[in-house]
Amino acid sequence: MALRIDGKRISQEIKDELKEEVASLKAAGKEICLAVIQVGNDPASTVYVGNKKKACEYIGIKSLSYELPESTSEDELLDIIKKLNEDDSVHGILVQLPLPAHMSEDKVIDAISPAKDVDGFHVQSVGALSIGKPGFVSCTPAGVIQLLKRSNIEIEGKECVVVGRSNIVGKPMSILLLRENGTVTVCHSRTRDLKEVCKRADILVVAIGKPKMIDASYVKEGATVIDVGIHRDENGKLCGDCDFASIEPVSGAITPVPGGVGPMTIAMLMYNCVEAGKNA
Ligand code: GUN
């Protein structure tokens, strides 16, 4: 029987550790503060932003909420970011993506001070990660590493296959696994013999954004399978990039959707906020 990696439990454990740390920082006179900016009212973004603010409240992090209309100009947004960069009482700045089409996401993200880039999306954060210097790490791949470590799944020396090469998940995921001394292969839409490459994996991380695309025929017996996807299937039920029912019997460990990687993203965002506060 495969181990079900319980992201809900592990994320709760991390949030409880952070809650204690935030309380002692508060007792020493430091209040951690995250600014959360949403432009427009994309319903999915509203849910994500709401969950981030709730997590802040639980842990004891102050959150400043900027709910800006869709019509906000890029310059107006850049001006708000500049003020938040200069405000010593603000430790983290999060701009929820996607932004409206009239804004350049790259320009907006790179306007955030790297010291406050708790999403880990700034070019400086990404560059630091790639050469092993300190900096913020993108929350979802950082959460995957925590899931593995806290489930006692060793990475060192293992064949790790990452399916997907996005800037937010696939690329940083591959670097983090490499940092943990895994042997890493990154696959994508042009990979030949995807199935054969996946079947080599001791640890298979799937972030391709296609519902239930990976089934048991891609998985080596006993492998650990981490599913980063989240979709609604034809019956309106949440599902991942992996076909859980097919894979579970052959895998050694697997993350469910929901309740696997999803809750870890916010836990790691909170972790990054606390680090930003401690560094300030
Ligand atoms: N949109 C979807 N996921 C994320 C995330 O992790 N951070 C931000 N800022 N926007 C997102």
Boltz pocket constraint, residues with backbone or C-beta under 6 A from the ligand:
constraints:
  - pocket:
      binder: B
      contacts: [[A, 94], [A, 95], [A, 96], [A, 97], [A, 98], [A, 119], [A, 139], [A, 265]]
      max_distance: 6.0
